[in-house]
Structure formats: C-alpha cells, structure tokens
Amino acid sequence: MLTALWIAHVEVTDAEAYAKYAALAGPAILAHGGVFLARGGRYVQLEGNDRPRNVVARFPSLEAGVACYRSAEYQAALAHAKGASIRDLMVLEEAE
C-alpha cells in the first residue's frame, strides 16, 4: 500500500481560535499514524495563491489520511479552525 501526504495551505485569520485547533489537531493526526514532515517554516511561493502556513504530514495510506480527517477527534479540532482560517487541504497518494 502506498503512503500518502496530507497537504494544507493556510491563512490564519484568528490566531487565538486557530491555536485551539492546532493544539487538538496535532495529537489527532499523530493518533491516526500521521507524521509531520513540515509545519510552518520557510518557503518560497512560486505560483498560485500564497498562504503563509503550510503543513505536510505523511500517513500510512490515503485511506488513513481521509479517516483522520473524518475522525471525531479531528472534527473537534476543525471546529476551531472554521472561521479562523482560509484553508486548502488535500490528501495525495505518493508515487511508487
């Protein structure tokens, strides 16, 4: 089974509420087998929409990444991000 990358591009609009999201989301991602590869940090936007917070996590499979997103734990975290950020999120299966 191929591993998958959870890729999020985020613009935080309410830092206090988003901090609550981050405090809950990290443990939920780790509990579902996710491993953070990048969390914030330096970047260079070459094309497309610039979102200053970028996160990449690797999951054991595409299904594991989607299951994490749909889990009660992650949805509880996500409730804090809604209205506190503009986000794009995808889970992408890695190449063989």
N, CA, C and O atoms as CSV, one atom per row, in Angstrom:
chain,resi,resn,atom,element,x,y,z
A,1,MET,N,N,0.848,-1.183,0.000
A,1,MET,CA,C,0.000,0.000,0.000
A,1,MET,C,C,0.891,1.241,0.000
A,1,MET,O,O,1.894,1.296,0.711
A,2,LEU,N,N,0.517,2.226,-0.797
A,2,LEU,CA,C,1.298,3.458,-0.900
A,2,LEU,C,C,0.993,4.408,0.248
A,2,LEU,O,O,-0.143,4.489,0.715
A,3,THR,N,N,2.016,5.124,0.695
A,3,THR,CA,C,1.801,6.165,1.695
A,3,THR,C,C,1.157,7.379,1.032
A,3,THR,O,O,1.086,7.462,-0.194
A,4,ALA,N,N,0.693,8.311,1.848
A,4,ALA,CA,C,0.010,9.487,1.318
A,4,ALA,C,C,0.434,10.722,2.097
A,4,ALA,O,O,0.808,10.644,3.267
A,5,LEU,N,N,0.368,11.852,1.425
A,5,LEU,CA,C,0.707,13.134,2.039
A,5,LEU,C,C,-0.549,13.959,2.264
A,5,LEU,O,O,-1.380,14.105,1.368
A,6,TRP,N,N,-0.675,14.491,3.459
A,6,TRP,CA,C,-1.724,15.438,3.840
A,6,TRP,C,C,-1.080,16.803,3.651
A,6,TRP,O,O,-0.099,17.117,4.326
A,7,ILE,N,N,-1.600,17.608,2.762
A,7,ILE,CA,C,-1.001,18.893,2.422
A,7,ILE,C,C,-2.009,19.996,2.688
A,7,ILE,O,O,-3.091,20.016,2.102
A,8,ALA,N,N,-1.647,20.909,3.571
A,8,ALA,CA,C,-2.533,22.020,3.925
A,8,ALA,C,C,-1.829,23.342,3.663
A,8,ALA,O,O,-0.663,23.520,4.017
A,9,HIS,N,N,-2.549,24.263,3.042
A,9,HIS,CA,C,-2.092,25.630,2.823
A,9,HIS,C,C,-3.084,26.521,3.552
A,9,HIS,O,O,-4.279,26.482,3.259
A,10,VAL,N,N,-2.605,27.327,4.501
A,10,VAL,CA,C,-3.495,28.009,5.435
A,10,VAL,C,C,-3.133,29.484,5.578
A,10,VAL,O,O,-1.960,29.853,5.639
A,11,GLU,N,N,-4.165,30.308,5.630
A,11,GLU,CA,C,-4.027,31.702,6.050
A,11,GLU,C,C,-4.834,31.833,7.338
A,11,GLU,O,O,-6.055,31.680,7.328
A,12,VAL,N,N,-4.169,32.109,8.418
A,12,VAL,CA,C,-4.828,32.236,9.722
A,12,VAL,C,C,-5.417,33.638,9.833
A,12,VAL,O,O,-4.720,34.632,9.625
A,13,THR,N,N,-6.711,33.711,10.162
A,13,THR,CA,C,-7.387,34.999,10.321
A,13,THR,C,C,-7.736,35.303,11.769
A,13,THR,O,O,-8.052,36.445,12.102
A,14,ASP,N,N,-7.684,34.288,12.638
A,14,ASP,CA,C,-7.940,34.459,14.067
A,14,ASP,C,C,-6.950,33.561,14.811
A,14,ASP,O,O,-7.201,32.372,15.006
A,15,ALA,N,N,-5.835,34.141,15.218
A,15,ALA,CA,C,-4.741,33.364,15.804
A,15,ALA,C,C,-5.151,32.631,17.078
A,15,ALA,O,O,-4.717,31.501,17.303
A,16,GLU,N,N,-5.969,33.249,17.904
A,16,GLU,CA,C,-6.369,32.620,19.165
A,16,GLU,C,C,-7.201,31.357,18.919
A,16,GLU,O,O,-6.939,30.311,19.512
A,17,ALA,N,N,-8.187,31.459,18.056
A,17,ALA,CA,C,-9.027,30.292,17.742
A,17,ALA,C,C,-8.208,29.230,17.015
A,17,ALA,O,O,-8.381,28.036,17.263
A,18,TYR,N,N,-7.326,29.652,16.126
A,18,TYR,CA,C,-6.532,28.688,15.371
A,18,TYR,C,C,-5.555,27.942,16.273
A,18,TYR,O,O,-5.244,26.778,16.020
A,19,ALA,N,N,-5.075,28.593,17.309
A,19,ALA,CA,C,-4.193,27.925,18.267
A,19,ALA,C,C,-4.920,26.769,18.952
A,19,ALA,O,O,-4.313,25.736,19.233
A,20,LYS,N,N,-6.208,26.935,19.221
A,20,LYS,CA,C,-7.005,25.845,19.809
A,20,LYS,C,C,-7.097,24.684,18.833
A,20,LYS,O,O,-6.994,23.522,19.226
A,21,TYR,N,N,-7.294,25.010,17.539
A,21,TYR,CA,C,-7.314,23.973,16.502
A,21,TYR,C,C,-5.992,23.205,16.514
A,21,TYR,O,O,-5.985,21.975,16.574
A,22,ALA,N,N,-4.876,23.931,16.458
A,22,ALA,CA,C,-3.559,23.302,16.368
A,22,ALA,C,C,-3.278,22.408,17.570
A,22,ALA,O,O,-2.686,21.339,17.423
A,23,ALA,N,N,-3.697,22.837,18.751
A,23,ALA,CA,C,-3.469,22.053,19.969
A,23,ALA,C,C,-4.184,20.704,19.915
A,23,ALA,O,O,-3.699,19.724,20.482
A,24,LEU,N,N,-5.317,20.646,19.247
A,24,LEU,CA,C,-6.090,19.402,19.140
A,24,LEU,C,C,-5.764,18.613,17.872
A,24,LEU,O,O,-5.790,17.383,17.880
A,25,ALA,N,N,-5.458,19.319,16.785
A,25,ALA,CA,C,-5.236,18.650,15.505
A,25,ALA,C,C,-3.970,17.811,15.505
A,25,ALA,O,O,-3.969,16.693,14.991
A,26,GLY,N,N,-2.887,18.338,16.078
A,26,GLY,CA,C,-1.629,17.592,16.094
A,26,GLY,C,C,-1.776,16.206,16.703
A,26,GLY,O,O,-1.399,15.223,16.066
A,27,PRO,N,N,-2.308,16.096,17.909
A,27,PRO,CA,C,-2.488,14.774,18.504
A,27,PRO,C,C,-3.432,13.873,17.696
A,27,PRO,O,O,-3.216,12.663,17.629
A,28,ALA,N,N,-4.463,14.443,17.089
A,28,ALA,CA,C,-5.380,13.635,16.272
A,28,ALA,C,C,-4.651,13.064,15.059
A,28,ALA,O,O,-4.839,11.900,14.707
A,29,ILE,N,N,-3.833,13.875,14.431
A,29,ILE,CA,C,-3.066,13.419,13.265
A,29,ILE,C,C,-2.085,12.321,13.678
A,29,ILE,O,O,-1.992,11.291,13.012
A,30,LEU,N,N,-1.361,12.535,14.764
A,30,LEU,CA,C,-0.414,11.530,15.242
A,30,LEU,C,C,-1.123,10.228,15.616
A,30,LEU,O,O,-0.597,9.146,15.357
A,31,ALA,N,N,-2.297,10.320,16.216
A,31,ALA,CA,C,-3.051,9.134,16.628
A,31,ALA,C,C,-3.502,8.291,15.438
A,31,ALA,O,O,-3.771,7.099,15.591
A,32,HIS,N,N,-3.585,8.892,14.269
A,32,HIS,CA,C,-4.006,8.166,13.072
A,32,HIS,C,C,-2.829,7.785,12.180
A,32,HIS,O,O,-3.005,7.487,10.999
A,33,GLY,N,N,-1.640,7.797,12.750
A,33,GLY,CA,C,-0.461,7.352,12.023
A,33,GLY,C,C,0.235,8.429,11.226
A,33,GLY,O,O,1.171,8.138,10.481
A,34,GLY,N,N,-0.206,9.679,11.368
A,34,GLY,CA,C,0.420,10.774,10.642
A,34,GLY,C,C,1.745,11.174,11.270
A,34,GLY,O,O,1.907,11.134,12.490
A,35,VAL,N,N,2.684,11.557,10.426
A,35,VAL,CA,C,3.997,12.034,10.851
A,35,VAL,C,C,4.221,13.364,10.150
A,35,VAL,O,O,4.145,13.438,8.924
A,36,PHE,N,N,4.492,14.404,10.907
A,36,PHE,CA,C,4.694,15.720,10.313
A,36,PHE,C,C,6.043,15.795,9.606
A,36,PHE,O,O,7.078,15.446,10.174
A,37,LEU,N,N,6.015,16.253,8.364
A,37,LEU,CA,C,7.222,16.472,7.586
A,37,LEU,C,C,7.566,17.960,7.529
A,37,LEU,O,O,8.738,18.333,7.473
A,38,ALA,N,N,6.548,18.793,7.543
A,38,ALA,CA,C,6.740,20.249,7.535
A,38,ALA,C,C,5.570,20.872,8.263
A,38,ALA,O,O,4.423,20.459,8.088
A,39,ARG,N,N,5.866,21.874,9.084
A,39,ARG,CA,C,4.846,22.584,9.869
A,39,ARG,C,C,5.274,24.032,9.953
A,39,ARG,O,O,6.103,24.396,10.787
A,40,GLY,N,N,4.707,24.862,9.086
A,40,GLY,CA,C,5.174,26.240,9.041
A,40,GLY,C,C,6.523,26.264,8.373
A,40,GLY,O,O,6.747,25.533,7.408
A,41,GLY,N,N,7.408,27.070,8.853
A,41,GLY,CA,C,8.752,27.114,8.311
A,41,GLY,C,C,8.878,27.970,7.063
A,41,GLY,O,O,7.894,28.482,6.529
A,42,ARG,N,N,10.087,28.107,6.628
A,42,ARG,CA,C,10.390,28.938,5.466
A,42,ARG,C,C,9.864,28.286,4.192
A,42,ARG,O,O,9.821,27.061,4.082
A,43,TYR,N,N,9.467,29.113,3.238
A,43,TYR,CA,C,9.006,28.626,1.940
A,43,TYR,C,C,9.150,29.753,0.924
A,43,TYR,O,O,9.331,30.914,1.289
A,44,VAL,N,N,9.068,29.402,-0.329
A,44,VAL,CA,C,9.061,30.369,-1.418
A,44,VAL,C,C,7.841,30.062,-2.277
A,44,VAL,O,O,7.744,28.976,-2.848
A,45,GLN,N,N,6.921,30.997,-2.374
A,45,GLN,CA,C,5.727,30.827,-3.201
A,45,GLN,C,C,6.093,31.142,-4.647
A,45,GLN,O,O,6.431,32.283,-4.961
A,46,LEU,N,N,6.032,30.157,-5.523
A,46,LEU,CA,C,6.419,30.354,-6.910
A,46,LEU,C,C,5.221,30.549,-7.833
A,46,LEU,O,O,5.319,31.269,-8.827
A,47,GLU,N,N,4.097,29.917,-7.518
A,47,GLU,CA,C,2.882,30.050,-8.320
A,47,GLU,C,C,1.676,29.897,-7.408
A,47,GLU,O,O,1.783,29.372,-6.299
A,48,GLY,N,N,0.532,30.360,-7.886
A,48,GLY,CA,C,-0.721,30.152,-7.170
A,48,GLY,C,C,-0.901,31.088,-6.000
A,48,GLY,O,O,-0.189,32.083,-5.862
A,49,ASN,N,N,-1.864,30.754,-5.156
A,49,ASN,CA,C,-2.243,31.577,-4.010
A,49,ASN,C,C,-1.259,31.382,-2.856
A,49,ASN,O,O,-0.931,30.254,-2.487
A,50,ASP,N,N,-0.803,32.481,-2.302
A,50,ASP,CA,C,0.113,32.424,-1.170
A,50,ASP,C,C,-0.674,32.274,0.120
A,50,ASP,O,O,-1.512,33.115,0.444
A,51,ARG,N,N,-0.408,31.218,0.845
A,51,ARG,CA,C,-0.961,31.010,2.176
A,51,ARG,C,C,0.237,30.817,3.084
A,51,ARG,O,O,0.998,29.869,2.890
A,52,PRO,N,N,0.432,31.687,4.072
A,52,PRO,CA,C,1.696,31.701,4.822
A,52,PRO,C,C,1.941,30.520,5.757
A,52,PRO,O,O,3.058,30.370,6.253
A,53,ARG,N,N,0.946,29.680,6.015
A,53,ARG,CA,C,1.183,28.496,6.849
A,53,ARG,C,C,0.983,27.263,5.981
A,53,ARG,O,O,-0.069,27.088,5.366
A,54,ASN,N,N,1.991,26.418,5.936
A,54,ASN,CA,C,1.951,25.207,5.112
A,54,ASN,C,C,2.324,24.017,5.982
A,54,ASN,O,O,3.294,24.061,6.738
A,55,VAL,N,N,1.539,22.956,5.863
A,55,VAL,CA,C,1.752,21.764,6.675
A,55,VAL,C,C,1.719,20.540,5.770
A,55,VAL,O,O,0.842,20.405,4.917
A,56,VAL,N,N,2.695,19.641,5.970
A,56,VAL,CA,C,2.719,18.374,5.248
A,56,VAL,C,C,2.901,17.267,6.282
A,56,VAL,O,O,3.804,17.319,7.117
A,57,ALA,N,N,2.031,16.270,6.212
A,57,ALA,CA,C,2.149,15.094,7.083
A,57,ALA,C,C,2.053,13.851,6.209
A,57,ALA,O,O,1.320,13.839,5.220
A,58,ARG,N,N,2.780,12.819,6.567
A,58,ARG,CA,C,2.717,11.546,5.836
A,58,ARG,C,C,1.853,10.578,6.637
A,58,ARG,O,O,1.995,10.457,7.854
A,59,PHE,N,N,0.961,9.895,5.935
A,59,PHE,CA,C,0.115,8.863,6.526
A,59,PHE,C,C,0.443,7.514,5.896
A,59,PHE,O,O,0.973,7.468,4.786
A,60,PRO,N,N,0.139,6.424,6.581
A,60,PRO,CA,C,0.427,5.096,6.045
A,60,PRO,C,C,-0.290,4.811,4.717
A,60,PRO,O,O,0.172,3.986,3.929
A,61,SER,N,N,-1.412,5.490,4.471
A,61,SER,CA,C,-2.176,5.275,3.237
A,61,SER,C,C,-3.103,6.469,3.015
A,61,SER,O,O,-3.328,7.269,3.923
A,62,LEU,N,N,-3.628,6.575,1.816
A,62,LEU,CA,C,-4.623,7.592,1.506
A,62,LEU,C,C,-5.833,7.437,2.422
A,62,LEU,O,O,-6.375,8.418,2.932
A,63,GLU,N,N,-6.240,6.199,2.618
A,63,GLU,CA,C,-7.404,5.917,3.456
A,63,GLU,C,C,-7.176,6.356,4.897
A,63,GLU,O,O,-8.094,6.861,5.544
A,64,ALA,N,N,-5.955,6.167,5.408
A,64,ALA,CA,C,-5.649,6.588,6.779
A,64,ALA,C,C,-5.743,8.100,6.912
A,64,ALA,O,O,-6.248,8.596,7.919
A,65,GLY,N,N,-5.269,8.841,5.922
A,65,GLY,CA,C,-5.367,10.303,5.947
A,65,GLY,C,C,-6.801,10.784,5.916
A,65,GLY,O,O,-7.167,11.706,6.644
A,66,VAL,N,N,-7.614,10.166,5.078
A,66,VAL,CA,C,-9.027,10.536,4.998
A,66,VAL,C,C,-9.751,10.145,6.285
A,66,VAL,O,O,-10.597,10.895,6.772
A,67,ALA,N,N,-9.426,8.983,6.833
A,67,ALA,CA,C,-10.042,8.558,8.097
A,67,ALA,C,C,-9.700,9.523,9.219
A,67,ALA,O,O,-10.547,9.816,10.063
A,68,CYS,N,N,-8.477,10.019,9.240
A,68,CYS,CA,C,-8.092,11.007,10.242
A,68,CYS,C,C,-8.973,12.238,10.117
A,68,CYS,O,O,-9.531,12.712,11.106
A,69,TYR,N,N,-9.097,12.754,8.900
A,69,TYR,CA,C,-9.902,13.958,8.680
A,69,TYR,C,C,-11.337,13.744,9.158
A,69,TYR,O,O,-11.931,14.640,9.759
A,70,ARG,N,N,-11.881,12.594,8.903
A,70,ARG,CA,C,-13.283,12.310,9.251
A,70,ARG,C,C,-13.478,11.893,10.704
A,70,ARG,O,O,-14.613,11.749,11.158
A,71,SER,N,N,-12.386,11.697,11.436
A,71,SER,CA,C,-12.492,11.214,12.821
A,71,SER,C,C,-13.108,12.269,13.733
A,71,SER,O,O,-13.031,13.469,13.466
A,72,ALA,N,N,-13.718,11.795,14.808
A,72,ALA,CA,C,-14.329,12.697,15.791
A,72,ALA,C,C,-13.279,13.627,16.394
A,72,ALA,O,O,-13.556,14.801,16.638
A,73,GLU,N,N,-12.080,13.105,16.634
A,73,GLU,CA,C,-11.022,13.917,17.240
A,73,GLU,C,C,-10.620,15.078,16.330
A,73,GLU,O,O,-10.487,16.216,16.779
A,74,TYR,N,N,-10.428,14.774,15.050
A,74,TYR,CA,C,-10.012,15.839,14.136
A,74,TYR,C,C,-11.161,16.814,13.878
A,74,TYR,O,O,-10.930,18.019,13.775
A,75,GLN,N,N,-12.368,16.324,13.774
A,75,GLN,CA,C,-13.510,17.208,13.545
A,75,GLN,C,C,-13.712,18.164,14.724
A,75,GLN,O,O,-14.130,19.306,14.534
A,76,ALA,N,N,-13.415,17.695,15.944
A,76,ALA,CA,C,-13.486,18.582,17.115
A,76,ALA,C,C,-12.443,19.689,16.996
A,76,ALA,O,O,-12.714,20.838,17.346
A,77,ALA,N,N,-11.257,19.350,16.505
A,77,ALA,CA,C,-10.214,20.362,16.284
A,77,ALA,C,C,-10.633,21.319,15.179
A,77,ALA,O,O,-10.480,22.533,15.308
A,78,LEU,N,N,-11.157,20.774,14.104
A,78,LEU,CA,C,-11.518,21.567,12.938
A,78,LEU,C,C,-12.582,22.613,13.256
A,78,LEU,O,O,-12.633,23.660,12.611
A,79,ALA,N,N,-13.418,22.342,14.228
A,79,ALA,CA,C,-14.442,23.319,14.619
A,79,ALA,C,C,-13.805,24.649,15.018
A,79,ALA,O,O,-14.419,25.701,14.842
A,80,HIS,N,N,-12.582,24.614,15.551
A,80,HIS,CA,C,-11.880,25.840,15.940
A,80,HIS,C,C,-11.248,26.549,14.739
A,80,HIS,O,O,-11.050,27.764,14.775
A,81,ALA,N,N,-10.934,25.805,13.684
A,81,ALA,CA,C,-10.298,26.396,12.504
A,81,ALA,C,C,-11.312,27.079,11.596
A,81,ALA,O,O,-10.985,28.045,10.906
A,82,LYS,N,N,-12.535,26.577,11.598
A,82,LYS,CA,C,-13.565,27.171,10.744
A,82,LYS,C,C,-13.863,28.579,11.238
A,82,LYS,O,O,-14.145,28.787,12.419
A,83,GLY,N,N,-13.800,29.539,10.331
A,83,GLY,CA,C,-13.986,30.927,10.702
A,83,GLY,C,C,-12.725,31.585,11.223
A,83,GLY,O,O,-12.691,32.802,11.410
A,84,ALA,N,N,-11.679,30.790,11.463
A,84,ALA,CA,C,-10.408,31.318,11.967
A,84,ALA,C,C,-9.301,31.199,10.932
A,84,ALA,O,O,-8.155,31.571,11.186
A,85,SER,N,N,-9.656,30.673,9.756
A,85,SER,CA,C,-8.636,30.465,8.729
A,85,SER,C,C,-9.277,30.281,7.366
A,85,SER,O,O,-10.460,29.962,7.240
A,86,ILE,N,N,-8.455,30.492,6.354
A,86,ILE,CA,C,-8.802,30.152,4.979
A,86,ILE,C,C,-7.855,29.028,4.617
A,86,ILE,O,O,-6.637,29.199,4.674
A,87,ARG,N,N,-8.403,27.870,4.241
A,87,ARG,CA,C,-7.571,26.676,4.094
A,87,ARG,C,C,-7.844,25.934,2.796
A,87,ARG,O,O,-8.962,25.920,2.281
A,88,ASP,N,N,-6.809,25.333,2.297
A,88,ASP,CA,C,-6.909,24.310,1.263
A,88,ASP,C,C,-6.262,23.072,1.866
A,88,ASP,O,O,-5.178,23.153,2.444
A,89,LEU,N,N,-6.918,21.935,1.734
A,89,LEU,CA,C,-6.394,20.699,2.314
A,89,LEU,C,C,-6.647,19.562,1.348
A,89,LEU,O,O,-7.738,19.422,0.795
A,90,MET,N,N,-5.625,18.758,1.156
A,90,MET,CA,C,-5.780,17.572,0.316
A,90,MET,C,C,-4.960,16.435,0.891
A,90,MET,O,O,-4.024,16.655,1.661
A,91,VAL,N,N,-5.319,15.214,0.509
A,91,VAL,CA,C,-4.517,14.048,0.816
A,91,VAL,C,C,-4.139,13.441,-0.534
A,91,VAL,O,O,-5.006,13.136,-1.354
A,92,LEU,N,N,-2.847,13.273,-0.751
A,92,LEU,CA,C,-2.317,12.856,-2.043
A,92,LEU,C,C,-1.494,11.578,-1.887
A,92,LEU,O,O,-0.549,11.531,-1.099
A,93,GLU,N,N,-1.857,10.559,-2.634
A,93,GLU,CA,C,-1.097,9.319,-2.592
A,93,GLU,C,C,0.277,9.542,-3.216
A,93,GLU,O,O,0.399,10.150,-4.280
A,94,GLU,N,N,1.301,9.045,-2.543
A,94,GLU,CA,C,2.664,9.208,-3.048
A,94,GLU,C,C,2.934,8.240,-4.195
A,94,GLU,O,O,2.306,7.185,-4.289
A,95,ALA,N,N,3.872,8.608,-5.066
A,95,ALA,CA,C,4.258,7.769,-6.193
A,95,ALA,C,C,5.034,6.551,-5.685
A,95,ALA,O,O,5.645,6.575,-4.617
A,96,GLU,N,N,4.986,5.524,-6.463
A,96,GLU,CA,C,5.722,4.294,-6.115
A,96,GLU,C,C,7.196,4.515,-6.259
A,96,GLU,O,O,7.984,3.602,-6.012
